[in-house]
Amino acid sequence: MKTLTTIQAVELIKDTNNIFTVTFIKKDNTLREMNCRLNVSKYTNGKGQAYNPADYDLLTVYDMKEARKLEDIDKAKAYRNINLRTLQTLTVNGESFKINTSVESK
């Protein structure tokens, strides 16, 4: 498995238009695997977020697995933030990467 820095991983994520898979450590110290994608705007209200996720090393994505579980009226609840400081792995376009989290994300 190839290794990327957090910055390289974010660039790779932003360059893809496909669904990708990440694993990261959540606030409660559990490991989470998520199939997600960027640039989904269908279920937003157009106002944006009350804060800038990048200021907190977060990346807002749309959780595809969660969206499948929800009724159409609740699909807006499938948006999630990935903590880039605790990103562990990334799989994009069929290629898997281990993330070197010892390198600063900013």
C-alpha positions as CSV (number, residue, x, y, z in Angstrom):
1,M,0.0,0.0,0.0
2,K,1.4,3.4,-1.0
3,T,1.7,6.2,1.6
4,L,0.4,9.7,1.2
5,T,0.6,12.8,3.4
6,T,-2.7,14.3,4.5
7,I,-2.2,17.2,2.1
8,Q,-1.6,14.8,-0.8
9,A,-4.7,12.8,0.2
10,V,-6.9,15.9,0.3
11,E,-5.6,16.9,-3.2
12,L,-6.3,13.4,-4.5
13,I,-9.9,13.5,-3.1
14,K,-10.6,16.9,-4.5
15,D,-9.3,15.8,-8.0
16,T,-11.6,12.9,-8.2
17,N,-15.2,13.1,-9.2
18,N,-15.9,9.5,-8.0
19,I,-17.0,7.9,-4.8
20,F,-14.1,7.2,-2.5
21,T,-13.6,5.4,0.8
22,V,-11.8,6.7,3.9
23,T,-11.1,5.5,7.3
24,F,-10.5,7.9,10.2
25,I,-10.8,8.1,13.9
26,K,-13.9,9.8,15.2
27,K,-14.2,12.2,18.2
28,D,-15.1,9.2,20.4
29,N,-11.8,7.4,19.3
30,T,-13.6,4.8,17.3
31,L,-12.6,4.0,13.8
32,R,-15.0,4.8,11.0
33,E,-15.0,3.7,7.4
34,M,-17.1,5.8,5.0
35,N,-18.0,5.7,1.3
36,C,-18.5,9.2,0.3
37,R,-18.2,11.9,-2.4
38,L,-17.6,15.6,-2.6
39,N,-19.6,18.3,-4.4
40,V,-23.1,17.0,-3.6
41,S,-25.4,20.0,-3.3
42,K,-28.8,18.5,-4.0
43,Y,-30.0,18.3,-0.4
44,T,-28.7,21.6,0.9
45,N,-30.6,24.8,1.7
46,G,-28.1,27.1,-0.1
47,K,-27.0,28.9,3.0
48,G,-23.8,27.0,3.6
49,Q,-22.3,26.1,6.9
50,A,-22.1,28.3,9.9
51,Y,-18.3,27.8,10.1
52,N,-15.5,27.0,7.7
53,P,-14.6,23.3,8.1
54,A,-11.1,23.8,6.8
55,D,-10.4,26.0,9.8
56,Y,-10.7,22.8,11.9
57,D,-9.0,20.4,9.5
58,L,-12.4,19.0,8.5
59,L,-13.6,18.0,5.0
60,T,-17.3,18.0,4.4
61,V,-18.5,15.0,2.3
62,Y,-21.7,13.2,1.5
63,D,-21.9,9.7,3.1
64,M,-23.3,7.4,0.4
65,K,-24.1,4.5,2.7
66,E,-26.0,6.7,5.1
67,A,-27.9,8.3,2.3
68,R,-29.2,4.9,1.1
69,K,-30.7,4.3,4.6
70,L,-32.6,7.6,4.7
71,E,-35.9,8.6,3.3
72,D,-35.8,11.3,0.5
73,I,-37.0,13.9,3.0
74,D,-34.0,13.2,5.3
75,K,-31.2,12.8,2.8
76,A,-29.7,16.1,3.9
77,K,-28.7,14.3,7.1
78,A,-26.1,12.3,5.2
79,Y,-23.5,15.1,5.2
80,R,-20.5,14.3,7.4
81,N,-17.2,15.8,8.2
82,I,-13.9,13.8,7.9
83,N,-11.3,14.8,10.5
84,L,-8.2,15.2,8.4
85,R,-5.9,15.0,11.5
86,T,-7.0,11.4,12.1
87,L,-7.3,10.2,8.5
88,Q,-5.9,6.6,8.3
89,T,-6.6,5.3,4.8
90,L,-8.0,6.4,1.5
91,T,-9.2,4.3,-1.5
92,V,-9.9,6.2,-4.7
93,N,-10.2,4.9,-8.2
94,G,-9.4,1.4,-7.0
95,E,-6.1,2.4,-5.5
96,S,-5.5,2.3,-1.7
97,F,-3.3,4.6,0.3
98,K,-2.1,4.7,3.9
99,I,-2.1,8.2,5.3
100,N,1.0,9.5,7.1
101,T,-0.7,11.6,9.9
102,S,2.6,12.7,11.4
103,V,2.7,15.4,8.7
104,E,0.7,18.5,9.4
105,S,-2.5,18.9,7.3
106,K,-2.0,22.7,7.0
